[in-house]
Amino acid sequence: MDRYSFSLTTFAPNGKLLQIEHALAAVGNGSTSVGIKAANGVVIATEKKTGSSLIDVSSLEHMVMICDSIGMVYSGMGPDFRVLVSSARKAAQKYRRMYMEDPPVRILVKELASIMQEFTQSGGVRPFGVSLLIAGVDDRGPNLYQVDPSGSYFPWKATAIGKNMVNSKTFLEKRFDSDIDLEDAVYTAILTLKEGFEGQMTEQSIDVGVISTIPTTQADGEQKASKFQRLTPAEIKDYLSNVA
Amino acid sequence: MTIDTDFEKVFPITERTYIGLAGLATDVKTLHDRLRMRVNLYKHREERVIEPNTFANLVSHMLYEHRFGSYFVQPVIAGLNKNDQPFICSMDTIGCIDLGGNFIVSGTAAENLYGTCESLWEPDLEPEELFETISQALLNAVDRDAMSGWGAVVRIITPSGIITRDLKSRMD
């Protein structure tokens, strides 16, 4: 088996590309991330685990906006994530340039998955060591997708990736209901992360992002589509105090 | 030298969106072919039909790509969006979108058309009334332009379907 594991572009006899398996292992070592699709929005959340208390946690960017209507979180290797964020943002803006509107989530997901797949079939490169959870709202309503290092993507109602994914998914299966409200979904996401959290969970140790399907009414009465938002530490603290 | 009196220059993009391409015949054909390709790819990739305003932005983008060496066409786009609201716009040869207001005109008789439309248009016209209005506006403008004529086709796009009628006009 070792003979086939050093070259990405060589199949092993059992039909697998071992580099991709190893990439998935890298994902499995990463901090847990959770996503839940509610009836009126999507929430994604992740642990921001740091090795030392000296790290300025507020400046860590695990939860990113790709465009107004789409946000993304990961489990795995941070640096690889940053490269993909850059590609995703560029792809979204390219789409916007041509059509003057944000891409539907499924289109952006296909584009990202295509990029990740390229790195499994080219010479001299390695796969990305991240799995992504992409959340967004488009003409079809709320969407939640997972993209793997191989380039496979899956639409989910609720899911978890990373270190604690198995227990988290079991936890979610019990609690998920397709009529769930976005507010309740945020609570559920935080609870799911709490299940596998080592130590005390504070507002600094998790990142939560939400996007709602309900448009916001501005000061002049105009309706504007809701944007993807990272919750502030103060907002997360509120949720945590109600959960504890 | 008159070559063709039957040149089709209004094309369906979707069931509810049409584009009229006025200008150099070869560019009309090429642009229509390229747009059809782009719209079909969009439909397959996005698993939905393109909206008229999105399509207009697409056409604008394509025209501007040839900013220095442009297509000699001035498109007019008309359609109903998914909420059955009407959308019209025109563009210049390099893709500047004119969302206009109540009417949009293009072609060698454009100046004449501005005049007839301005006088004849009124708000809240029903499909049949709209047909009368646009037919009169078109024919009276075209008859006063030497380079325009040889027949007219009118299409009314309604939520329940397209009404297509050929107009009886001066054949010169």
Contacts between the chains, C-beta under 8 A, distances in Angstrom:
chain1	res1	chain2	res2	distance
A	97	B	61	7.0
A	98	B	57	6.9
A	98	B	58	6.2
A	98	B	61	4.8
A	99	B	54	5.1
A	99	B	57	5.3
A	99	B	58	6.2
A	100	B	53	7.8
A	100	B	54	7.3
A	100	B	57	4.2
A	101	B	54	6.4
A	101	B	57	7.9
A	104	B	46	6.3
A	106	B	46	7.8
A	106	B	47	7.8
A	107	B	45	6.6
A	107	B	46	6.1
A	110	B	45	7.4
A	139	B	48	6.9
